[in-house]
Structure formats: structure tokens, C-alpha cells
């Protein structure tokens, strides 16, 4: 279980790094689509 949790945490942190790179444009598009 602890190994699985560690893998999930690593995957989540990697995903967060990815989203930090791509999020600015994605979130801007989301905000624009929500507000328009």
C-alpha cells in the first residue's frame, strides 16, 4: 500500500508540474469560456 501511495504522490506531483506549465493558457481559456 505504501508503495502505491508513493507512486500516486509522485504521479500527482508530476501532473501538478505539467499543469503548472500548461495551466496558464488552459485556465485562461476556461475562464474566458465560463465568463462569456
Beta strands, then each sheet from edge to edge (+ up, - down):
end
